Amino acid sequence: MKLSDQPVNIAQALASLTDYWSPKVVGQVNDQYLKVAKLKGELLWHDHANEDETFVVIYGTLKIQLPEREVVIGVGEFFTVPKGVRHNPVAEQECGILLIETVTTLHTGTEQSERSVPISAQLG
């Protein structure tokens, strides 16, 4: 991925998205992608065996279901799901997020569904 030599406006990047649960890469820091995504409804239970995943809420509210609890993330907050922990992101209303993930992170881990988005589509 070519790094931008200009600032990236996260709100504008989110506004350009039309599909829910379809992250788009907007930047890279070393081996971490910065991705924006619009969420509504729920994704699916999955994990990432070898990578942590950080969710930063830009607008709305995001709930991360974990096996033994739920974490609610509001505007300006972030939460990191540790590697190997099953989780299910849920947004009752539209939510805009910034994701920070290792470049090797598969969208829905080893779980596959119609919502799974390959990295090639996230880079597009």
C-alpha positions as CSV (number, residue, x, y, z in Angstrom):
1,M,0.0,0.0,0.0
2,K,1.3,3.5,-0.8
3,L,1.2,5.8,2.1
4,S,-0.5,9.1,1.6
5,D,1.5,12.3,1.9
6,Q,-1.6,14.2,2.9
7,P,-3.8,14.0,6.0
8,V,-6.7,11.6,6.0
9,N,-10.0,12.9,7.1
10,I,-11.7,10.0,9.0
11,A,-15.2,11.5,8.8
12,Q,-14.9,12.0,5.0
13,A,-13.5,8.5,4.6
14,L,-16.5,7.1,6.5
15,A,-19.0,9.3,4.5
16,S,-17.7,7.7,1.3
17,L,-18.7,4.2,2.4
18,T,-22.0,2.8,1.2
19,D,-21.9,-0.8,2.6
20,Y,-22.1,-1.9,6.2
21,W,-19.4,-4.3,7.5
22,S,-17.1,-3.6,4.6
23,P,-13.9,-2.1,6.0
24,K,-11.7,0.0,3.8
25,V,-8.0,0.6,4.4
26,V,-7.2,4.3,4.7
27,G,-3.6,4.1,6.0
28,Q,-0.8,1.9,7.3
29,V,1.6,2.2,10.2
30,N,4.4,-0.4,10.0
31,D,2.5,-3.7,9.9
32,Q,-0.8,-2.3,11.0
33,Y,-3.7,-1.2,8.7
34,L,-5.9,1.7,9.6
35,K,-9.4,0.9,8.3
36,V,-12.8,2.7,8.4
37,A,-16.1,0.9,8.4
38,K,-19.8,1.6,8.9
39,L,-21.6,-0.9,11.1
40,K,-25.2,-1.7,11.6
41,G,-26.7,-4.9,13.1
42,E,-24.2,-7.6,14.0
43,L,-21.3,-9.2,12.2
44,L,-20.8,-12.8,13.5
45,W,-18.9,-14.6,16.3
46,H,-15.3,-15.0,15.3
47,D,-11.7,-14.6,16.6
48,H,-8.3,-13.8,15.3
49,A,-5.9,-16.5,16.5
50,N,-2.7,-14.5,16.1
51,E,-3.7,-10.8,16.1
52,D,-5.2,-8.2,18.4
53,E,-7.9,-6.0,16.9
54,T,-8.6,-2.4,18.1
55,F,-12.0,-0.7,17.5
56,V,-12.1,3.1,17.8
57,V,-15.6,4.6,17.7
58,I,-15.9,7.8,15.6
59,Y,-19.7,8.1,15.8
60,G,-22.5,6.0,17.3
61,T,-22.1,3.2,19.8
62,L,-20.6,-0.2,19.4
63,K,-21.1,-3.2,21.5
64,I,-18.5,-6.0,21.5
65,Q,-20.0,-9.3,22.7
66,L,-17.4,-11.4,24.4
67,P,-18.0,-15.0,25.8
68,E,-18.5,-13.8,29.4
69,R,-19.4,-10.1,29.0
70,E,-20.3,-7.2,26.7
71,V,-18.2,-4.1,26.2
72,V,-19.9,-0.9,25.1
73,I,-17.7,1.6,23.3
74,G,-18.8,5.2,22.8
75,V,-17.6,8.1,20.7
76,G,-13.9,8.8,21.2
77,E,-13.3,5.5,23.0
78,F,-11.5,2.4,21.9
79,F,-11.3,-1.2,22.9
80,T,-8.8,-3.9,21.9
81,V,-10.0,-7.5,21.5
82,P,-7.0,-9.7,22.4
83,K,-5.8,-12.3,20.0
84,G,-7.7,-15.6,20.3
85,V,-10.8,-14.1,22.0
86,R,-14.1,-14.8,20.4
87,H,-16.1,-11.7,19.8
88,N,-19.1,-10.4,17.9
89,P,-19.4,-6.7,17.1
90,V,-23.0,-5.3,17.3
91,A,-24.3,-1.8,16.4
92,E,-28.0,-1.3,17.1
93,Q,-27.8,2.0,15.1
94,E,-25.3,3.0,12.5
95,C,-21.9,3.3,13.9
96,G,-18.6,4.6,12.3
97,I,-15.4,3.1,13.4
98,L,-11.7,3.1,12.8
99,L,-10.1,-0.3,13.0
100,I,-6.5,-0.9,13.7
101,E,-5.4,-4.4,12.7
102,T,-2.3,-6.3,11.7
103,V,-2.0,-6.6,7.9
104,T,-2.4,-10.4,8.3
105,T,-5.8,-10.1,10.0
106,L,-8.7,-11.8,8.2
107,H,-11.9,-9.9,8.4
108,T,-13.9,-12.7,10.2
109,G,-11.0,-14.9,11.2
110,T,-11.5,-18.5,10.0
111,E,-15.3,-18.0,10.0
112,Q,-16.7,-17.3,6.6
113,S,-20.1,-15.7,5.7
114,E,-21.6,-13.4,3.2
115,R,-20.2,-10.5,5.3
116,S,-16.6,-11.7,5.1
117,V,-14.6,-9.2,3.1
118,P,-11.1,-10.3,1.7
119,I,-8.2,-7.9,2.1
120,S,-8.1,-7.3,-1.7
121,A,-11.6,-5.7,-1.5
122,Q,-10.6,-3.7,1.6
123,L,-7.7,-2.2,-0.2
124,G,-9.8,-1.1,-3.2
